[in-house]
Structure formats: C-alpha cells, structure tokens
C-alpha cells in the first residue's frame, strides 16, 4: 500500500507499452484532454494493478479488495498527514481502476459505479489540497487535482481500454442506460445511441426510446 502508482515498475515492459497505447487511443476517442503527467500516472495505475497482488489485500476475511469506506475511515483516523495521504492515494487509485475496468460487474453489487466515482474523486481532491501545502508534493498536486476534476471522464477512458470485442445484449444495454443515468457518462450515451437507443432522463415519459 505504501507504494504509489508512479513508483510501480513492472518487469513486463510490453504490458506498460500496451496500456500506454491503449490509454492514448481511448483519450482521443473520448475527446478527453489531460496533462502528460496525468496520463503517465493513469498508465502506471493500470500497469501496477494488472498484478493482482498489488490490487487485492490480505484481510481477516481473506485476500480481497478492501472496502472504500474502510480506507476512508483509515485516512480520517491516520496519525499523520503523510499517512493519511498514502491511504487517500490508494483510495483514489483503486476507485479509478475498479470503476474503469469493472463497470459492468457493478450491476451485481450493492455498491455501484457512482459511489466509486464520488469516493475516488473526493480522495484525489483532498490529496491535491494537501499536496499543495508541501514543497515535495507540489509536483503531484496538479496531477491529483486533474484526476479529481476529470474522474468520471477518465472512468470512461478506462472503460474504453477495458472493453474487448463483445456483443451488447439487452442486459448490457440496460446496464449502460443505468450507468448513464447515474453518472452522465458521455461514453455510455454514445454507445446507446450507436446501438439505436435514445437515452431519456428518469422522470420523463418512458425510459429507453428508439434513436432515429
């Protein structure tokens, strides 16, 4: 947990190159602009968490993802600002990776994607403010601020990276619609339109219409 995404060095160089190319392509496709340092940080998150031992943690219940609420509580009870920032960074990194790579699986969970977006964006925002107060952290403050500001759009980017060729079933369409309602995801909206579905905000007559 103490190792940050920028410090992760993976022996499989091709894996990092794969993520670098995939992220750049997805950023262009989603029309999301980020600073080169932010792009580098995101690529390193993907490279680091591609190894399950860096994503999952040993808990009393076994090896699993530590709940975000537990990490947030740990950050609030940290004995020092430095310790708090380490936990907040982990919280933001895990939230971004999980929301980006496992968006479809949230339909089977009690905690949905918008929760991860709120928690991760909030963690990065707090971290950016904290980093601005130290000379050593100022270099990262802008990166974390941009991650906080564009968290949802970066989730779209990672959704694009994670997506492989598959047919969108009716269940997938409903899930995409649910994601769009909860997060306003431009990517989910665009896919729905491409599949011939006109997303309609909740509260209006009907929910899914045919796009013309």
PAVEX-531739 format. One line per field, with one value per atom (N, C-alpha, C): residue number from 1; chain; atom name; x, y, z. Coordinates in pm, whole numbers, padded with zeros to 5 digits. Example, Ala and Ser with C-alpha at 12.3 -4.5 7.8 and 13.67 -1.06 7.14 Angstrom:
2
resi: c(1;1;1;2;2;2)
chain: c(A;A;A;A;A;A)
name: c(N;CA;C;N;CA;C)
c1: c(01319;01230;01320;01285;01367;01290)
c2: c(-00569;-00450;-00330;-00225;-00106;00003)
c3: c(00780;00780;00780;00708;00714;00787)
This chain:
212
resi: c(1;1;1;2;2;2;3;3;3;4;4;4;5;5;5;6;6;6;7;7;7;8;8;8;9;9;9;10;10;10;11;11;11;12;12;12;13;13;13;14;14;14;15;15;15;16;16;16;17;17;17;18;18;18;19;19;19;20;20;20;21;21;21;22;22;22;23;23;23;24;24;24;25;25;25;26;26;26;27;27;27;28;28;28;29;29;29;30;30;30;31;31;31;32;32;32;33;33;33;34;34;34;35;35;35;36;36;36;37;37;37;38;38;38;39;39;39;40;40;40;41;41;41;42;42;42;43;43;43;44;44;44;45;45;45;46;46;46;47;47;47;48;48;48;49;49;49;50;50;50;51;51;51;52;52;52;53;53;53;54;54;54;55;55;55;56;56;56;57;57;57;58;58;58;59;59;59;60;60;60;61;61;61;62;62;62;63;63;63;64;64;64;65;65;65;66;66;66;67;67;67;68;68;68;69;69;69;70;70;70;71;71;71;72;72;72;73;73;73;74;74;74;75;75;75;76;76;76;77;77;77;78;78;78;79;79;79;80;80;80;81;81;81;82;82;82;83;83;83;84;84;84;85;85;85;86;86;86;87;87;87;88;88;88;89;89;89;90;90;90;91;91;91;92;92;92;93;93;93;94;94;94;95;95;95;96;96;96;97;97;97;98;98;98;99;99;99;100;100;100;101;101;101;102;102;102;103;103;103;104;104;104;105;105;105;106;106;106;107;107;107;108;108;108;109;109;109;110;110;110;111;111;111;112;112;112;113;113;113;114;114;114;115;115;115;116;116;116;117;117;117;118;118;118;119;119;119;120;120;120;121;121;121;122;122;122;123;123;123;124;124;124;125;125;125;126;126;126;127;127;127;128;128;128;129;129;129;130;130;130;131;131;131;132;132;132;133;133;133;134;134;134;135;135;135;136;136;136;137;137;137;138;138;138;139;139;139;140;140;140;141;141;141;142;142;142;143;143;143;144;144;144;145;145;145;146;146;146;147;147;147;148;148;148;149;149;149;150;150;150;151;151;151;152;152;152;153;153;153;154;154;154;155;155;155;156;156;156;157;157;157;158;158;158;159;159;159;160;160;160;161;161;161;162;162;162;163;163;163;164;164;164;165;165;165;166;166;166;167;167;167;168;168;168;169;169;169;170;170;170;171;171;171;172;172;172;173;173;173;174;174;174;175;175;175;176;176;176;177;177;177;178;178;178;179;179;179;180;180;180;181;181;181;182;182;182;183;183;183;184;184;184;185;185;185;186;186;186;187;187;187;188;188;188;189;189;189;190;190;190;191;191;191;192;192;192;193;193;193;194;194;194;195;195;195;196;196;196;197;197;197;198;198;198;199;199;199;200;200;200;201;201;201;202;202;202;203;203;203;204;204;204;205;205;205;206;206;206;207;207;207;208;208;208;209;209;209;210;210;210;211;211;211;212;212;212)
chain: c(A;A;A;A;A;A;A;A;A;A;A;A;A;A;A;A;A;A;A;A;A;A;A;A;A;A;A;A;A;A;A;A;A;A;A;A;A;A;A;A;A;A;A;A;A;A;A;A;A;A;A;A;A;A;A;A;A;A;A;A;A;A;A;A;A;A;A;A;A;A;A;A;A;A;A;A;A;A;A;A;A;A;A;A;A;A;A;A;A;A;A;A;A;A;A;A;A;A;A;A;A;A;A;A;A;A;A;A;A;A;A;A;A;A;A;A;A;A;A;A;A;A;A;A;A;A;A;A;A;A;A;A;A;A;A;A;A;A;A;A;A;A;A;A;A;A;A;A;A;A;A;A;A;A;A;A;A;A;A;A;A;A;A;A;A;A;A;A;A;A;A;A;A;A;A;A;A;A;A;A;A;A;A;A;A;A;A;A;A;A;A;A;A;A;A;A;A;A;A;A;A;A;A;A;A;A;A;A;A;A;A;A;A;A;A;A;A;A;A;A;A;A;A;A;A;A;A;A;A;A;A;A;A;A;A;A;A;A;A;A;A;A;A;A;A;A;A;A;A;A;A;A;A;A;A;A;A;A;A;A;A;A;A;A;A;A;A;A;A;A;A;A;A;A;A;A;A;A;A;A;A;A;A;A;A;A;A;A;A;A;A;A;A;A;A;A;A;A;A;A;A;A;A;A;A;A;A;A;A;A;A;A;A;A;A;A;A;A;A;A;A;A;A;A;A;A;A;A;A;A;A;A;A;A;A;A;A;A;A;A;A;A;A;A;A;A;A;A;A;A;A;A;A;A;A;A;A;A;A;A;A;A;A;A;A;A;A;A;A;A;A;A;A;A;A;A;A;A;A;A;A;A;A;A;A;A;A;A;A;A;A;A;A;A;A;A;A;A;A;A;A;A;A;A;A;A;A;A;A;A;A;A;A;A;A;A;A;A;A;A;A;A;A;A;A;A;A;A;A;A;A;A;A;A;A;A;A;A;A;A;A;A;A;A;A;A;A;A;A;A;A;A;A;A;A;A;A;A;A;A;A;A;A;A;A;A;A;A;A;A;A;A;A;A;A;A;A;A;A;A;A;A;A;A;A;A;A;A;A;A;A;A;A;A;A;A;A;A;A;A;A;A;A;A;A;A;A;A;A;A;A;A;A;A;A;A;A;A;A;A;A;A;A;A;A;A;A;A;A;A;A;A;A;A;A;A;A;A;A;A;A;A;A;A;A;A;A;A;A;A;A;A;A;A;A;A;A;A;A;A;A;A;A;A;A;A;A;A;A;A;A;A;A;A;A;A;A;A;A;A;A;A;A;A;A;A;A;A;A;A;A;A;A;A;A;A;A;A;A;A;A;A;A;A;A;A;A;A;A;A;A;A;A;A;A;A;A;A;A;A;A;A;A;A;A;A;A;A;A;A;A;A;A;A;A;A)
name: c(N;CA;C;N;CA;C;N;CA;C;N;CA;C;N;CA;C;N;CA;C;N;CA;C;N;CA;C;N;CA;C;N;CA;C;N;CA;C;N;CA;C;N;CA;C;N;CA;C;N;CA;C;N;CA;C;N;CA;C;N;CA;C;N;CA;C;N;CA;C;N;CA;C;N;CA;C;N;CA;C;N;CA;C;N;CA;C;N;CA;C;N;CA;C;N;CA;C;N;CA;C;N;CA;C;N;CA;C;N;CA;C;N;CA;C;N;CA;C;N;CA;C;N;CA;C;N;CA;C;N;CA;C;N;CA;C;N;CA;C;N;CA;C;N;CA;C;N;CA;C;N;CA;C;N;CA;C;N;CA;C;N;CA;C;N;CA;C;N;CA;C;N;CA;C;N;CA;C;N;CA;C;N;CA;C;N;CA;C;N;CA;C;N;CA;C;N;CA;C;N;CA;C;N;CA;C;N;CA;C;N;CA;C;N;CA;C;N;CA;C;N;CA;C;N;CA;C;N;CA;C;N;CA;C;N;CA;C;N;CA;C;N;CA;C;N;CA;C;N;CA;C;N;CA;C;N;CA;C;N;CA;C;N;CA;C;N;CA;C;N;CA;C;N;CA;C;N;CA;C;N;CA;C;N;CA;C;N;CA;C;N;CA;C;N;CA;C;N;CA;C;N;CA;C;N;CA;C;N;CA;C;N;CA;C;N;CA;C;N;CA;C;N;CA;C;N;CA;C;N;CA;C;N;CA;C;N;CA;C;N;CA;C;N;CA;C;N;CA;C;N;CA;C;N;CA;C;N;CA;C;N;CA;C;N;CA;C;N;CA;C;N;CA;C;N;CA;C;N;CA;C;N;CA;C;N;CA;C;N;CA;C;N;CA;C;N;CA;C;N;CA;C;N;CA;C;N;CA;C;N;CA;C;N;CA;C;N;CA;C;N;CA;C;N;CA;C;N;CA;C;N;CA;C;N;CA;C;N;CA;C;N;CA;C;N;CA;C;N;CA;C;N;CA;C;N;CA;C;N;CA;C;N;CA;C;N;CA;C;N;CA;C;N;CA;C;N;CA;C;N;CA;C;N;CA;C;N;CA;C;N;CA;C;N;CA;C;N;CA;C;N;CA;C;N;CA;C;N;CA;C;N;CA;C;N;CA;C;N;CA;C;N;CA;C;N;CA;C;N;CA;C;N;CA;C;N;CA;C;N;CA;C;N;CA;C;N;CA;C;N;CA;C;N;CA;C;N;CA;C;N;CA;C;N;CA;C;N;CA;C;N;CA;C;N;CA;C;N;CA;C;N;CA;C;N;CA;C;N;CA;C;N;CA;C;N;CA;C;N;CA;C;N;CA;C;N;CA;C;N;CA;C;N;CA;C;N;CA;C;N;CA;C;N;CA;C;N;CA;C;N;CA;C;N;CA;C;N;CA;C;N;CA;C;N;CA;C;N;CA;C;N;CA;C;N;CA;C;N;CA;C;N;CA;C;N;CA;C;N;CA;C;N;CA;C;N;CA;C;N;CA;C;N;CA;C;N;CA;C;N;CA;C;N;CA;C;N;CA;C;N;CA;C;N;CA;C;N;CA;C;N;CA;C;N;CA;C;N;CA;C;N;CA;C;N;CA;C;N;CA;C;N;CA;C;N;CA;C;N;CA;C)
c1: c(00083;00000;00085;00204;00286;00348;00340;00400;00298;00332;00243;00248;00145;00137;00254;00307;00416;00546;00553;00675;00673;00558;00546;00630;00716;00798;00767;00716;00676;00779;00821;00923;00875;00744;00688;00668;00772;00769;00658;00631;00528;00390;00367;00238;00218;00321;00311;00294;00366;00353;00212;00155;00017;-00079;-00069;-00158;-00135;-00009;00021;-00049;-00036;-00101;-00252;-00305;-00450;-00510;-00441;-00491;-00488;-00382;-00375;-00486;-00511;-00618;-00754;-00777;-00906;-00926;-00820;-00830;-00872;-00812;-00850;-00994;-01032;-01166;-01272;-01243;-01339;-01325;-01228;-01204;-01180;-01095;-01056;-00911;-00887;-00751;-00700;-00582;-00518;-00371;-00312;-00169;-00090;00026;00110;00144;00163;00195;00075;-00046;-00167;-00184;-00161;-00168;-00068;00052;00157;00113;00051;00006;-00101;-00197;-00304;-00246;-00154;-00091;-00021;00043;00112;00015;-00102;-00205;-00244;-00270;-00312;-00202;-00080;00032;00051;00038;00057;-00054;-00180;-00292;-00320;-00249;-00260;-00207;-00125;-00078;-00172;-00241;-00345;-00293;-00166;-00113;-00103;-00102;-00098;-00237;-00338;-00475;-00546;-00533;-00602;-00512;-00577;-00503;-00541;-00451;-00480;-00567;-00682;-00774;-00811;-00877;-00922;-01016;-01081;-01173;-01105;-00974;-00902;-00848;-00795;-00741;-00856;-00873;-00984;-00957;-01047;-01041;-01088;-01011;-01054;-01164;-01275;-01385;-01338;-01392;-01354;-01387;-01500;-01539;-01437;-01380;-01278;-01153;-01115;-00998;-01022;-01143;-01174;-01167;-01220;-01213;-01068;-00989;-00847;-00775;-00811;-00750;-00787;-00914;-00960;-00900;-00858;-00802;-00649;-00589;-00444;-00370;-00256;-00179;-00103;-00086;-00013;-00071;-00040;-00085;-00026;00099;00166;00097;00062;-00006;-00145;-00214;-00346;-00338;-00236;-00223;-00194;-00117;-00089;-00219;-00306;-00432;-00526;-00531;-00616;-00573;-00443;-00391;-00432;-00420;-00463;-00613;-00690;-00834;-00868;-00804;-00829;-00787;-00669;-00618;-00708;-00747;-00833;-00969;-01025;-01157;-01155;-01051;-01041;-01025;-00939;-00915;-01040;-01102;-01218;-01336;-01363;-01473;-01446;-01319;-01284;-01286;-01246;-01232;-01345;-01425;-01530;-01667;-01689;-01815;-01935;-01925;-02040;-02074;-01974;-01999;-02069;-02072;-02136;-02285;-02345;-02489;-02522;-02424;-02447;-02405;-02370;-02320;-02411;-02397;-02473;-02417;-02285;-02219;-02203;-02251;-02249;-02135;-02125;-02013;-02008;-02126;-02127;-02065;-02075;-02013;-01861;-01807;-01663;-01616;-01695;-01659;-01655;-01755;-01761;-01646;-01621;-01516;-01378;-01354;-01223;-01195;-01294;-01277;-01254;-01328;-01312;-01174;-01126;-00994;-00884;-00892;-00791;-00799;-00921;-00937;-00874;-00900;-00840;-00688;-00642;-00499;-00432;-00498;-00442;-00425;-00525;-00517;-00403;-00389;-00284;-00146;-00132;-00002;00043;-00052;-00016;00055;00035;00094;00237;00291;00430;00510;00636;00723;00738;00754;00773;00648;00532;00408;00354;00407;00352;00358;00459;00471;00353;00297;00186;00051;00047;-00080;-00163;-00100;-00174;-00228;-00152;-00197;-00321;-00315;-00429;-00551;-00527;-00638;-00707;-00629;-00689;-00760;-00703;-00770;-00905;-00910;-01035;-01136;-01091;-01180;-01237;-01155;-01194;-01212;-01244;-01251;-01351;-01472;-01576;-01537;-01477;-01434;-01321;-01234;-01127;-01180;-01288;-01354;-01402;-01459;-01498;-01378;-01268;-01146;-01102;-01104;-01063;-01165;-01294;-01395;-01360;-01315;-01277;-01155;-01058;-00939;-00977;-01066;-01102;-01192;-01264;-01364;-01297;-01341;-01295;-01415;-01390;-01498;-01600;-01721;-01829;-01961;-02061;-02193;-02266;-02333;-02411;-02548;-02573;-02703;-02801;-02928;-03028;-02989;-02930;-02886;-02776;-02684;-02577;-02635;-02736;-02797;-02860;-02933;-02996;-02891;-02780;-02673;-02608;-02585;-02530;-02623;-02753;-02851;-02845;-02831;-02823;-02698;-02585;-02461;-02478;-02543;-02564;-02651;-02758;-02844;-02768;-02683;-02614;-02498;-02427;-02302;-02302;-02399;-02398;-02286;-02239;-02124;-02147;-02066;-02079;-02052;-01964;-01933;-02054;-02119;-02238;-02347;-02362;-02462;-02432;-02305;-02267;-02290;-02258;-02279;-02427;-02508;-02653;-02706;-02662;-02705;-02661;-02539;-02486;-02565;-02618;-02698;-02844;-02877;-03013;-03104;-03047;-03125;-03111;-03222;-03221;-03236;-03129;-03139;-03233;-03324;-03418;-03400;-03381;-03363;-03479;-03450;-03553;-03652;-03779;-03881;-03962;-03907;-03980;-04055;-04147;-04228;-04139;-04147;-04063;-03924;-03843;-03706;-03609;-03634;-03549;-03632;-03586;-03658;-03572;-03629;-03553;-03490;-03362;-03293;-03322;-03341;-03370;-03253)
c2: c(-00121;00000;00125;00116;00235;00275;00189;00222;00293;00410;00487;00438;00474;00426;00475;00594;00648;00573;00498;00428;00282;00237;00097;00067;-00033;-00071;-00217;-00243;-00377;-00436;-00560;-00623;-00645;-00670;-00692;-00557;-00510;-00377;-00364;-00472;-00467;-00437;-00477;-00451;-00301;-00232;-00088;-00020;-00069;-00012;-00033;-00149;-00177;-00077;-00057;00037;00180;00214;00349;00376;00283;00299;00297;00208;00197;00322;00377;00498;00616;00630;00739;00729;00609;00588;00621;00574;00599;00746;00815;00959;01034;00996;01061;01028;00902;00860;00926;00939;01000;01153;01206;01351;01409;01340;01384;01430;01551;01605;01610;01553;01558;01592;01643;01673;01543;01552;01433;01362;01437;01375;01297;01348;01277;01149;01158;01039;00933;00977;00887;00819;00895;00842;00734;00762;00666;00537;00550;00432;00349;00415;00342;00274;00333;00267;00135;00140;00020;-00086;-00043;-00138;-00202;-00122;-00173;-00270;-00231;-00314;-00431;-00438;-00557;-00679;-00654;-00761;-00768;-00878;-00889;-00866;-00900;-00882;-00735;-00646;-00503;-00443;-00513;-00464;-00518;-00648;-00712;-00712;-00715;-00707;-00823;-00858;-00959;-00898;-00956;-00910;-01029;-01004;-01117;-01211;-01159;-01241;-01308;-01288;-01345;-01236;-01277;-01182;-01123;-00992;-00926;-00776;-00710;-00564;-00507;-00420;-00357;-00256;-00258;-00164;-00019;00063;00203;00275;00240;00305;00278;00159;00124;00208;00224;00307;00452;00503;00641;00661;00564;00572;00568;00484;00474;00606;00673;00802;00907;00907;01008;00987;00864;00833;00823;00861;00848;00933;00884;00953;01073;01081;01193;01226;01346;01387;01296;01259;01173;01037;00982;00852;00865;00974;00997;01005;01077;01095;00964;00876;00745;00667;00671;00598;00662;00795;00864;00833;00826;00795;00654;00561;00423;00420;00494;00500;00552;00661;00717;00622;00562;00471;00349;00288;00169;00204;00317;00358;00378;00445;00470;00340;00253;00127;00039;00023;-00065;-00010;00121;00180;00173;00184;00182;00043;-00057;-00190;-00286;-00254;-00347;-00281;-00181;-00106;-00197;-00292;-00378;-00469;-00508;-00601;-00536;-00402;-00335;-00365;-00408;-00438;-00549;-00630;-00742;-00708;-00582;-00545;-00442;-00432;-00332;-00192;-00184;-00055;-00035;00078;00100;00191;00213;00286;00432;00493;00634;00651;00549;00552;00557;00474;00473;00606;00664;00793;00902;00903;01004;00985;00862;00835;00864;00817;00836;00981;01049;01190;01273;01240;01312;01289;01165;01133;01209;01211;01284;01434;01486;01629;01669;01590;01616;01604;01504;01482;01599;01653;01768;01888;01914;02025;02004;01882;01851;01866;01820;01824;01967;02056;02196;02260;02203;02261;02220;02131;02088;02103;02139;02159;02030;01919;01790;01747;01784;01737;01824;01945;02037;01981;01900;01843;01751;01688;01596;01663;01781;01847;01867;01913;01938;01809;01701;01571;01524;01528;01482;01574;01704;01796;01763;01730;01695;01561;01466;01338;01356;01446;01473;01539;01638;01714;01629;01539;01462;01314;01283;01143;01065;01117;01044;01025;01127;01117;01015;01007;00909;00767;00755;00624;00580;00673;00642;00595;00664;00628;00486;00453;00319;00214;00251;00160;00123;00222;00202;00109;00129;00045;-00100;-00116;-00249;-00325;-00251;-00317;-00400;-00521;-00606;-00632;-00687;-00711;-00807;-00759;-00844;-00785;-00870;-00827;-00765;-00655;-00590;-00656;-00732;-00795;-00693;-00733;-00644;-00606;-00702;-00675;-00570;-00578;-00478;-00340;-00332;-00204;-00140;-00220;-00168;-00120;-00192;-00153;-00023;-00010;00114;00231;00209;00314;00353;00251;00278;00359;00322;00397;00541;00561;00696;00778;00717;00788;00829;00740;00765;00863;00858;00934;01036;01027;01117;01085;00961;00920;00946;01033;01056;00929;00844;00721;00628;00609;00524;00579;00712;00777;00748;00762;00741;00597;00500;00359;00330;00383;00363;00417;00537;00595;00508;00457;00373;00243;00196;00073;00099;00225;00259;00292;00327;00360;00508;00575;00716;00727;00759;00770;00885;00857;00957;00971;01093;01111;01054;01002;00948;01058;01020;01118;01163;01142;01175;01052;01071;00960;00857;00732;00627;00635;00538;00538;00519;00420;00397;00411;00495;00512;00472;00470;00437;00562;00554;00668;00669;00786;00798;00862)
c3: c(00000;00000;00000;00056;00065;-00068;-00170;-00298;-00385;-00435;-00520;-00663;-00742;-00879;-00963;-00932;-01012;-00988;-00877;-00841;-00884;-00939;-00977;-01100;-01091;-01204;-01235;-01354;-01392;-01486;-01458;-01540;-01683;-01698;-01830;-01898;-01964;-02026;-02128;-02201;-02304;-02247;-02123;-02060;-02044;-02000;-01984;-02119;-02219;-02353;-02407;-02377;-02419;-02358;-02227;-02160;-02208;-02233;-02280;-02413;-02507;-02636;-02625;-02540;-02523;-02461;-02361;-02295;-02392;-02468;-02565;-02669;-02717;-02816;-02755;-02632;-02566;-02535;-02495;-02469;-02595;-02708;-02834;-02871;-02857;-02894;-02807;-02678;-02585;-02581;-02655;-02661;-02521;-02449;-02315;-02320;-02275;-02273;-02130;-02110;-01978;-01997;-01891;-01892;-01908;-01969;-01991;-01861;-01753;-01624;-01570;-01594;-01551;-01631;-01761;-01847;-01800;-01768;-01720;-01590;-01501;-01373;-01394;-01484;-01511;-01570;-01664;-01723;-01616;-01522;-01415;-01320;-01298;-01218;-01284;-01414;-01486;-01484;-01504;-01505;-01369;-01264;-01129;-01090;-01113;-01070;-01163;-01276;-01361;-01285;-01184;-01096;-00976;-00963;-00861;-00720;-00695;-00559;-00521;-00620;-00590;-00573;-00625;-00615;-00491;-00470;-00357;-00234;-00117;00009;00100;00189;00290;00399;00423;00527;00614;00728;00812;00738;00633;00554;00435;00422;00310;00218;00104;00007;-00073;-00065;-00134;-00145;-00218;-00225;-00092;-00033;00091;00060;00132;00105;00110;00020;00015;00145;00205;00331;00441;00440;00539;00517;00390;00359;00398;00373;00408;00559;00634;00780;00828;00764;00800;00773;00663;00630;00734;00775;00871;01010;01038;01170;01167;01054;01039;01142;01185;01289;01235;01104;01044;00908;00860;00727;00621;00638;00541;00531;00647;00648;00585;00615;00556;00404;00355;00211;00139;00204;00145;00126;00227;00220;00118;00116;00018;-00124;-00143;-00277;-00318;-00227;-00253;-00283;-00207;-00227;-00366;-00406;-00539;-00649;-00636;-00738;-00756;-00646;-00652;-00710;-00667;-00717;-00868;-00917;-01061;-01139;-01091;-01162;-01163;-01047;-01037;-01117;-01105;-01181;-01331;-01369;-01510;-01571;-01494;-01551;-01516;-01415;-01373;-01369;-01455;-01453;-01474;-01567;-01596;-01478;-01400;-01290;-01172;-01167;-01054;-01047;-01158;-01158;-01059;-01025;-00933;-00790;-00765;-00633;-00567;-00435;-00361;-00385;-00404;-00427;-00577;-00630;-00774;-00815;-00946;-01003;-00957;-00936;-00895;-00756;-00673;-00540;-00553;-00643;-00666;-00724;-00813;-00873;-00766;-00679;-00572;-00473;-00433;-00335;-00393;-00515;-00576;-00608;-00665;-00696;-00571;-00465;-00339;-00278;-00286;-00231;-00304;-00436;-00515;-00489;-00472;-00445;-00313;-00210;-00078;-00085;-00159;-00174;-00245;-00347;-00419;-00327;-00244;-00150;-00050;-00003;00093;00031;-00093;-00162;-00189;-00211;-00239;-00120;-00002;00117;00144;00062;00084;-00044;-00029;-00145;-00224;-00153;-00218;-00294;-00240;-00301;-00412;-00428;-00527;-00669;-00697;-00831;-00863;-00759;-00780;-00761;-00700;-00670;-00796;-00904;-01028;-01087;-01074;-01126;-01051;-00918;-00840;-00858;-00876;-00900;-01031;-01134;-01263;-01256;-01183;-01163;-01094;-00995;-00925;-01017;-01093;-01180;-01293;-01347;-01466;-01435;-01310;-01268;-01351;-01366;-01440;-01586;-01646;-01786;-01800;-01700;-01704;-01682;-01607;-01595;-01733;-01810;-01948;-02030;-02013;-02087;-02052;-01924;-01883;-01923;-01927;-01981;-02124;-02199;-02338;-02348;-02260;-02259;-02226;-02128;-02080;-02177;-02257;-02344;-02453;-02467;-02575;-02665;-02780;-02875;-02813;-02794;-02745;-02792;-02800;-02843;-02724;-02748;-02642;-02634;-02529;-02511;-02455;-02445;-02386;-02243;-02171;-02034;-02033;-02130;-02140;-02166;-02255;-02290;-02167;-02090;-01969;-01869;-01861;-01769;-01815;-01946;-02000;-01970;-01982;-01954;-01806;-01719;-01576;-01543;-01606;-01585;-01631;-01747;-01799;-01703;-01650;-01555;-01429;-01379;-01253;-01267;-01381;-01394;-01506;-01598;-01713;-01810;-01808;-01890;-02039;-02101;-02246;-02326;-02276;-02347;-02348;-02233;-02227;-02318;-02319;-02405;-02552;-02590;-02730;-02773;-02685;-02720;-02735;-02643;-02653;-02785;-02823;-02950;-03067;-03059;-03167;-03178;-03066;-03066;-03101;-03134;-03173;-03058;-02944;-02825;-02794;-02769;-02732;-02580;-02507;-02361;-02321;-02230;-02181;-02031;-01980;-01835;-01755;-01638;-01550;-01515;-01505;-01471;-01590;-01711;-01831;-01879;-01969;-02018;-02083;-02036;-02091;-02034;-02072;-02025;-02139;-02223;-02338;-02464;-02555;-02680;-02796;-02913;-03033;-03089;-03122;-03183;-03332;-03384;-03526;-03596)
